[in-house]
Amino acid sequence: MPCNIVFYFTDQQRWDTCGCFGQPLDVTPNLDRLAGEGVKFDNAFSPQPVCGPCRALFQTGRWPTDIGCFRNDIMLPAGVPTLGGLMEQAGYETAYIGKWHLASQGTPDKPFSLVDHTVTPIPRELRGGYTGYWRAADVLEFTSHGYDGFVFDEDNNRVDFKGYRADCITDMALEFFDAYDGKRPFFMTISQIEPHHQNDRGHYEGPEGSKERFKDFVLPEDLKAPGGNGLEEYPDYLGQCASLDWNLGRLVARLKEEGLYEDTVILFSSDHGSHFKTRNRDAHLNGGDDYKRTCHDAALHVPLVIAGGPFRGGKTVSELVSTASLPKTILALAGVDVGDAMIGENLLDVVENRDPHRPNEVFAQISESRVGRCLRTPDYLYSVYAPGVNGFQVPAAQAYADDFLYDLKRDPFQLDNRADDPAYAEVKAGLRRRLLDWIERAEGARPVIADAPQKK
């Protein structure tokens, strides 16, 4: 029988919150053990650091600009083949638990004004092909807080919960196994909202005691110089990450108890990271309340560990990879080859070095804060934006200008913008050509990129 698959992904989690990626405090012992058994990807990057667009990509394997889901508050379009639908066609029993964020729609000026399922059940036809076990809310941060809330089941019944949110979401995931008969392999998605900040309270809500437990935190270097709110919020943020890891441990324990662990592949990642209000200060988003929506590593660099099946041996992959490859990788584990119908690559090919000519770089699209695009290589980060274009209203542009260029060998924390430095003109020209190639492949058009206007 094909392997069982669990996709456990978090919301707004930086890669450096995890011990296996360098976190000095004991935050993620369970993920660290999984990394020791499976494969960890040291340089995994989000293709779109906004919740809805990234989730749309996870469910379709297509660029958000390709399917129209370039910003939050846009529904997953009908008629597009989805991960859930393809997995069910492949004979998998599905389970989806947590945050969905793909069933409501509004305009940039009037959120949720056209279709609003933010606090109501998501109709079956808007669940992206998942017809099995379902415990989800469209916008979980609207139906819950750190210690209370509700979701809906597959029959549209409201399911209330009391207790820390990540624990309760995991409780619902574990309940799936109470009735699972093992006749078909299962594909389970656990879409946690932690460590996302709580929108209506403006804070990261860690479990009680987080501030004391993680008072000796080490603030990442990229958050120190630019300011932001990391000093106030990081202990609770780490508390949320620790809770996610504790619940990952509960999942592993239940799989072992059921005799399913050896036949299950677990994929752990996040939709994007968090820059703690250190970037995008010119965007004025939500009164300056922005934690993502930028090409800086703080928002793009995410944890990625895959353990089980062919992903074994405690291996480390240093090559750059995009989490845009997760749908194709999951389907490949299920024996489904989608070819060019989905973007990205089967990450097992990267682990096994099957393509000696593979380009070691990743591409990302930015929306809402700006219309932006970027190219990340081992040595440089190059980003462009469309001057005067509203990132909430327009998915792409015909003309871009330099946003920033960082020399990562000299400036790993991305503080010294070299985009207008004559010493980097040749480097920038090469990066610009490669970025244009990526845009053309992803979006079917080749825009122009100019030098940024000189600031007065």
Secondary structure, 3 states (H helix, E strand, C coil): CCCEEEEEEECCCCHHHCHHHCCCCCCCHHHHHHHHHCEEEEEEECCCCCHHHHHHHHHHCCCHHHHCCCCCCCCCCCCCCCHHHHHHHCCCEEEEEEECCCCCECCCCCCCCCECCCCCCCCHHHCCCCCCEEEEECCHHHHEECCEEEEEECCCCEEEEECCHHHHHHHHHHHHHHHCCCCCCEEEEEECCCCCCECCCCECCCCCCHHHHCCCCCCCHHHHCCCCCHHHHHHHHHHHHHHHHHHHHHHHHHHHHCCCHHHEEEEEEECCCCCCCCCCCCCCHHHHCCCCCCCCHHHHEECEEEEECCECCCEEEEEEEEHHHHHHHHHHHCCCCCHHHCCCCCHHHHHCCCCCCCCCCEEEEECECCCEEEEECCCEEEEEECCCCCECCCCCCCEEEEEEEEECCCCCCCCCCCCCCHHHHHHHHHHHHHHHHHHHHHHCCCCEEECCCCCC
